[in-house]
Amino acid sequence: MPRLFTGLAVPQAVAGALRAWQGGLPGARWIEPGDFHVTLRFLGDVEAPVADDVVEALSEMRARPALTVTLDGLGLFGGDKPRALYASVVAAPALMDLQAEQERLVRRAGLEPERRKFTPHVTLARLRRDATPEATAMYLSQAPVFVPLSFDVGRVTLFSARESTGGGPYVAEAEFPFA
């Protein structure tokens, strides 16, 4: 049963630039730069026939021009219990439209609706319990200034992760070009 998600791969040059923010945070499990991506829709552990239906549905994605993705800062998920450090992504209309289409297509393939609000981001680290709110606040206050990073993308990738546990290394199972 593969664990799947759709996303936008981060180019190597941008991934290399993001490494500047990896390090110096106790309790961080840093993501390998080759695994950086913007998740559009997490699908979870799905049976092979459902995965086939997802691929078929995604192949019906409408044509669109390439879009520009802009990373504009650092953030944390988890509030008082920080669980992830990320680079935030500008929620541009073209990106939000693409994500909404992904949601419609995977629902057509039989998946349940996503209950979480889409917050575009690139995860830099998953945080363990020893990454306290104080430690993460200190990290953010001392991190290098985040200069926005942009890249163009012209395809959606269907990725697989390790079964049941998730995490990388991620494998590109299929790609769906915009045009």
C-alpha positions as CSV (number, residue, x, y, z in Angstrom):
1,M,0.0,0.0,0.0
2,P,1.9,3.1,-1.2
3,R,1.8,6.4,0.8
4,L,1.3,9.1,-1.8
5,F,1.1,12.8,-2.2
6,T,1.1,15.3,-5.1
7,G,3.5,18.2,-5.1
8,L,5.9,20.5,-6.8
9,A,9.5,19.5,-6.8
10,V,12.0,22.2,-5.6
11,P,14.8,22.7,-8.1
12,Q,18.3,21.8,-7.0
13,A,19.6,25.4,-6.9
14,V,16.7,26.6,-4.7
15,A,17.1,23.5,-2.5
16,G,20.8,24.3,-2.1
17,A,20.0,27.9,-1.1
18,L,17.5,26.6,1.6
19,R,20.3,24.7,3.3
20,A,21.4,28.1,4.8
21,W,18.5,27.6,7.3
22,Q,19.3,24.0,8.2
23,G,21.3,23.7,11.4
24,G,21.5,25.1,14.9
25,L,18.0,24.0,16.2
26,P,18.0,21.3,18.9
27,G,15.5,18.6,18.2
28,A,15.4,19.2,14.5
29,R,15.4,16.2,12.0
30,W,16.5,18.0,8.9
31,I,15.0,17.1,5.5
32,E,17.4,16.2,2.8
33,P,17.4,19.0,0.2
34,G,16.7,16.4,-2.6
35,D,13.4,15.8,-0.9
36,F,12.2,19.4,-0.7
37,H,8.8,19.9,-2.3
38,V,5.6,21.9,-2.0
39,T,2.8,19.4,-1.1
40,L,-0.4,20.0,-3.0
41,R,-2.4,17.1,-1.7
42,F,-1.5,14.4,0.8
43,L,-3.2,11.2,-0.2
44,G,-2.0,8.9,2.5
45,D,-1.7,5.1,2.4
46,V,-3.8,4.0,-0.5
47,E,-4.4,0.6,-2.1
48,A,-2.9,-0.1,-5.5
49,P,-6.2,0.2,-7.4
50,V,-6.9,3.6,-5.8
51,A,-3.4,4.7,-6.7
52,D,-4.2,3.7,-10.3
53,D,-7.4,5.7,-10.2
54,V,-5.5,8.7,-8.8
55,V,-3.0,8.5,-11.7
56,E,-5.8,8.3,-14.2
57,A,-7.6,11.3,-12.6
58,L,-4.4,13.4,-12.5
59,S,-3.8,12.8,-16.1
60,E,-6.9,14.8,-16.8
61,M,-5.4,17.9,-15.2
62,R,-6.2,20.9,-17.5
63,A,-3.4,22.6,-19.4
64,R,-2.0,25.7,-17.8
65,P,1.1,27.9,-18.2
66,A,4.1,27.3,-15.9
67,L,3.7,29.1,-12.6
68,T,6.2,30.9,-10.4
69,V,6.6,29.7,-6.8
70,T,8.0,32.2,-4.3
71,L,9.4,31.3,-0.9
72,D,9.2,34.3,1.4
73,G,10.1,33.4,4.9
74,L,10.3,30.9,7.7
75,G,7.6,29.6,9.9
76,L,6.6,26.9,12.4
77,F,3.7,24.5,12.6
78,G,2.5,23.4,16.0
79,G,2.3,26.5,18.1
80,D,3.2,25.6,21.7
81,K,4.3,22.2,20.5
82,P,6.4,23.0,17.5
83,R,6.5,20.0,15.1
84,A,7.9,21.4,11.8
85,L,10.1,24.3,10.5
86,Y,9.2,25.4,7.0
87,A,9.9,28.0,4.3
88,S,6.5,29.7,3.6
89,V,5.3,29.9,0.0
90,V,3.3,32.8,-1.3
91,A,-0.3,31.7,-1.9
92,A,-0.5,33.1,-5.4
93,P,-3.8,32.7,-7.2
94,A,-2.3,30.3,-9.8
95,L,-0.9,28.1,-7.1
96,M,-4.2,28.1,-5.2
97,D,-6.1,27.2,-8.4
98,L,-3.7,24.3,-9.0
99,Q,-4.1,23.0,-5.5
100,A,-7.9,23.2,-5.7
101,E,-7.8,21.3,-9.0
102,Q,-5.7,18.6,-7.3
103,E,-8.3,18.3,-4.6
104,R,-11.1,17.9,-7.1
105,L,-9.2,15.3,-9.2
106,V,-8.3,13.1,-6.2
107,R,-11.8,13.3,-4.8
108,R,-13.0,12.1,-8.2
109,A,-10.7,9.1,-7.8
110,G,-12.5,8.2,-4.6
111,L,-10.4,9.9,-1.8
112,E,-12.1,11.7,1.1
113,P,-12.0,15.5,1.1
114,E,-8.9,17.1,2.8
115,R,-10.0,18.6,6.1
116,R,-6.9,20.8,6.7
117,K,-6.6,24.2,5.2
118,F,-4.0,24.3,2.4
119,T,-0.9,26.2,3.7
120,P,1.7,26.2,0.9
121,H,5.2,25.5,2.3
122,V,8.5,23.6,2.0
123,T,9.3,21.6,5.1
124,L,12.9,22.1,6.2
125,A,12.8,20.0,9.4
126,R,10.5,17.9,11.5
127,L,10.8,18.7,15.2
128,R,11.1,16.3,18.1
129,R,9.9,17.2,21.7
130,D,13.2,18.8,22.6
131,A,12.5,21.5,20.1
132,T,10.8,23.7,22.7
133,P,8.9,26.9,21.9
134,E,11.8,28.8,23.5
135,A,14.4,27.0,21.3
136,T,12.4,27.6,18.1
137,A,11.8,31.2,18.9
138,M,15.5,31.7,19.6
139,Y,16.3,29.9,16.3
140,L,14.0,32.1,14.3
141,S,15.3,35.3,15.9
142,Q,18.9,34.3,15.1
143,A,18.4,32.8,11.6
144,P,19.9,34.5,8.6
145,V,17.6,37.0,6.9
146,F,15.3,35.2,4.5
147,V,15.7,36.7,1.0
148,P,12.8,35.5,-1.1
149,L,13.5,32.6,-3.5
150,S,11.5,32.0,-6.7
151,F,11.4,29.2,-9.2
152,D,9.2,28.3,-12.1
153,V,7.4,24.9,-12.2
154,G,5.7,23.3,-15.1
155,R,4.5,19.9,-13.7
156,V,2.9,18.2,-10.8
157,T,4.7,15.1,-9.4
158,L,3.0,12.2,-7.7
159,F,5.4,11.2,-4.9
160,S,5.6,8.1,-2.7
161,A,7.0,8.0,0.8
162,R,7.9,5.2,3.1
163,E,4.8,3.2,3.9
164,S,3.0,3.9,7.2
165,T,5.7,6.2,8.5
166,G,6.1,8.7,5.7
167,G,9.3,10.7,5.2
168,G,12.0,10.5,2.6
169,P,13.6,9.6,0.5
170,Y,10.6,10.4,-1.7
171,V,10.2,8.7,-5.1
172,A,8.6,10.4,-8.1
173,E,6.1,7.9,-9.3
174,A,4.5,10.0,-12.1
175,E,4.7,13.5,-13.5
176,F,1.9,15.5,-15.0
177,P,3.1,18.4,-17.2
178,F,1.0,21.6,-17.3
179,A,0.8,21.8,-21.0
